[in-house]
Amino acid sequence: MKTTSIRLLPLVAALGLSAGAAMAQTGVIDTARSASSMDYQLARADRKFIQDAAESGMFEVEIARLAESKASSADVKDFASTLAQDHGKANDELVQLANSKKVELPAAPPRGKRKDVEKMAKLTGNEFDQRFVREVGIKDHEKAIKKFEKASANAKDADLKAWVDKTLPKLREHLAVAQKMPSVKKAGS
């Protein structure tokens, strides 16, 4: 009897190894795949923030480019140029971050923001300047700053937090410039 159990031992071991290999091939045991996908797992709030920031950033560049061509005031044109440049740079950095984290970004600003651009495009002269500074320079930047401050405090991903902390001072700077614009003071805002 001892001879029979000794002869079965290699057979049992071989069956165990082949079952383990089959489980690994079918994905039941696939530690390499789960480890690599964990590298790119972001907290849901971080992923949502990246997508929202991308939409807002695209809108900022689009509306700023419109203002560069439509504004009647040289100060507003200069401000728009600064916005387009700064938000364009931040957008490029965000795209790199999103790609490294496997986050799919939207192709365009949301429909509501595209409609805002269309509405602004119909305005001219001082009315355009005042609305641009008030809506984009002040209101949009106040909202963005609140979102970025929240993300800075709550982001789980270190790379995202670093990007937020790098971008936040520029947003504050944009807001401060907009608040001092002469066209805002004339409008009584």
C-alpha positions as CSV (number, residue, x, y, z in Angstrom):
1,M,0.0,0.0,0.0
2,K,2.8,2.4,0.7
3,T,4.1,1.8,-2.8
4,T,0.8,2.8,-4.4
5,S,0.5,6.1,-2.4
6,I,4.1,7.0,-3.3
7,R,3.4,6.4,-7.0
8,L,0.2,8.5,-6.9
9,L,2.0,11.5,-5.3
10,P,3.7,12.7,-8.5
11,L,0.3,12.3,-10.4
12,V,-1.5,14.4,-7.7
13,A,1.3,17.0,-7.8
14,A,1.1,17.2,-11.6
15,L,-2.6,17.6,-11.6
16,G,-2.4,20.4,-9.0
17,L,0.2,22.2,-11.1
18,S,-1.8,21.9,-14.3
19,A,-5.0,23.1,-12.5
20,G,-3.0,26.2,-11.2
21,A,-1.7,26.9,-14.6
22,A,-5.2,26.7,-16.1
23,M,-6.6,29.0,-13.5
24,A,-3.9,31.6,-14.2
25,Q,-4.5,31.4,-18.0
26,T,-8.3,31.9,-17.5
27,G,-7.6,34.9,-15.2
28,V,-8.7,33.4,-12.0
29,I,-5.2,33.9,-10.7
30,D,-3.7,36.8,-12.7
31,T,-1.7,38.8,-10.2
32,A,0.4,40.5,-12.9
33,R,-2.7,42.0,-14.6
34,S,-4.4,43.0,-11.4
35,A,-1.2,44.6,-10.1
36,S,-0.7,46.6,-13.3
37,S,-4.3,47.8,-13.4
38,M,-4.0,48.9,-9.7
39,D,-1.3,51.3,-10.8
40,Y,-3.9,53.3,-12.7
41,Q,-6.8,53.1,-10.3
42,L,-7.9,56.6,-9.3
43,A,-10.5,57.5,-6.7
44,R,-13.8,58.3,-8.4
45,A,-13.6,61.9,-7.2
46,D,-10.1,62.3,-8.6
47,R,-11.2,60.9,-12.0
48,K,-14.3,63.2,-12.1
49,F,-12.2,66.2,-11.1
50,I,-9.7,65.5,-14.0
51,Q,-12.6,65.3,-16.5
52,D,-14.3,68.4,-15.1
53,A,-11.1,70.4,-15.1
54,A,-10.4,69.3,-18.7
55,E,-13.9,70.6,-19.8
56,S,-13.4,73.9,-17.9
57,G,-9.9,74.3,-19.3
58,M,-11.0,73.8,-22.9
59,F,-13.8,76.3,-22.4
60,E,-11.4,78.9,-20.9
61,V,-9.1,78.6,-23.9
62,E,-12.0,78.7,-26.4
63,I,-13.6,81.7,-24.8
64,A,-10.3,83.5,-24.3
65,R,-9.4,83.1,-28.0
66,L,-12.8,84.6,-28.9
67,A,-12.0,87.5,-26.6
68,E,-8.6,88.0,-28.1
69,S,-10.3,88.7,-31.4
70,K,-13.6,90.4,-30.2
71,A,-12.7,92.5,-27.2
72,S,-12.7,96.3,-27.8
73,S,-10.4,97.1,-24.9
74,A,-6.6,96.4,-25.1
75,D,-6.6,95.4,-21.4
76,V,-9.3,92.8,-22.1
77,K,-7.5,91.5,-25.1
78,D,-4.3,91.2,-23.1
79,F,-6.1,89.5,-20.3
80,A,-7.7,87.1,-22.8
81,S,-4.3,86.3,-24.2
82,T,-3.0,85.5,-20.8
83,L,-5.9,83.2,-20.1
84,A,-5.5,81.4,-23.4
85,Q,-1.8,80.9,-22.8
86,D,-2.0,79.8,-19.1
87,H,-5.0,77.6,-19.5
88,G,-3.6,76.1,-22.7
89,K,-0.4,75.1,-20.8
90,A,-2.4,73.7,-17.9
91,N,-4.6,71.8,-20.3
92,D,-1.5,70.2,-21.9
93,E,-0.2,69.2,-18.5
94,L,-3.6,67.8,-17.6
95,V,-3.7,65.7,-20.8
96,Q,-0.3,64.2,-19.9
97,L,-1.5,63.4,-16.3
98,A,-4.8,61.9,-17.6
99,N,-3.0,59.7,-20.1
100,S,-0.6,58.5,-17.4
101,K,-3.6,57.6,-15.2
102,K,-5.6,56.1,-18.0
103,V,-8.4,58.7,-17.7
104,E,-10.3,59.4,-20.9
105,L,-10.9,63.1,-21.4
106,P,-13.8,64.7,-23.1
107,A,-13.2,66.0,-26.7
108,A,-14.9,69.3,-26.2
109,P,-16.4,71.5,-23.5
110,P,-19.9,70.5,-22.3
111,R,-22.9,71.7,-24.4
112,G,-23.8,74.4,-21.9
113,K,-20.4,76.0,-22.1
114,R,-20.4,75.8,-25.9
115,K,-23.7,77.7,-25.8
116,D,-22.1,80.3,-23.6
117,V,-19.4,80.8,-26.2
118,E,-22.0,81.2,-28.9
119,K,-23.9,83.8,-26.8
120,M,-20.7,85.7,-26.1
121,A,-19.8,85.7,-29.8
122,K,-23.0,87.7,-30.5
123,L,-22.0,90.5,-28.2
124,T,-19.8,93.4,-29.3
125,G,-17.8,96.3,-27.9
126,N,-18.0,97.3,-24.3
127,E,-20.9,94.9,-23.7
128,F,-18.7,92.0,-24.7
129,D,-15.8,93.2,-22.6
130,Q,-17.8,93.6,-19.5
131,R,-19.5,90.3,-19.8
132,F,-16.3,88.5,-20.6
133,V,-14.5,89.9,-17.5
134,R,-17.5,89.5,-15.2
135,E,-18.5,85.9,-16.4
136,V,-15.2,84.4,-17.4
137,G,-12.7,86.4,-15.5
138,I,-14.5,86.6,-12.2
139,K,-17.4,84.1,-11.8
140,D,-15.8,81.2,-13.6
141,H,-12.5,81.7,-11.8
142,E,-14.2,81.9,-8.4
143,K,-16.0,78.6,-9.1
144,A,-12.8,77.0,-10.4
145,I,-10.8,78.2,-7.4
146,K,-13.3,76.6,-5.0
147,K,-13.1,73.3,-6.9
148,F,-9.4,73.4,-7.0
149,E,-9.1,74.1,-3.3
150,K,-11.4,71.2,-2.6
151,A,-9.3,69.0,-4.9
152,S,-6.1,70.1,-3.2
153,A,-7.5,69.1,0.2
154,N,-9.1,65.9,-0.9
155,A,-7.2,64.4,-3.9
156,K,-6.1,60.9,-3.3
157,D,-3.6,60.8,-6.2
158,A,-0.3,62.6,-5.4
159,D,0.3,63.6,-9.1
160,L,-3.1,65.1,-9.3
161,K,-2.6,67.0,-6.1
162,A,0.7,68.3,-7.4
163,W,-0.9,69.5,-10.6
164,V,-3.8,71.2,-8.7
165,D,-1.4,72.9,-6.3
166,K,0.7,74.1,-9.3
167,T,-2.4,75.4,-11.2
168,L,-4.2,77.1,-8.3
169,P,-2.0,80.2,-8.0
170,K,-2.5,81.0,-11.7
171,L,-6.3,80.8,-11.2
172,R,-6.1,83.2,-8.2
173,E,-3.9,85.5,-10.3
174,H,-6.4,85.5,-13.1
175,L,-9.2,86.4,-10.7
176,A,-7.2,89.2,-9.1
177,V,-6.5,90.7,-12.5
178,A,-10.2,90.4,-13.6
179,Q,-11.4,92.1,-10.4
180,K,-9.1,95.1,-11.1
181,M,-10.1,95.5,-14.8
182,P,-11.5,99.0,-15.5
183,S,-14.4,97.5,-17.5
184,V,-15.6,95.8,-14.3
185,K,-15.5,99.0,-12.3
186,K,-17.5,100.8,-15.0
187,A,-20.1,98.1,-15.0
188,G,-20.5,98.5,-11.3
189,S,-19.7,94.8,-10.6
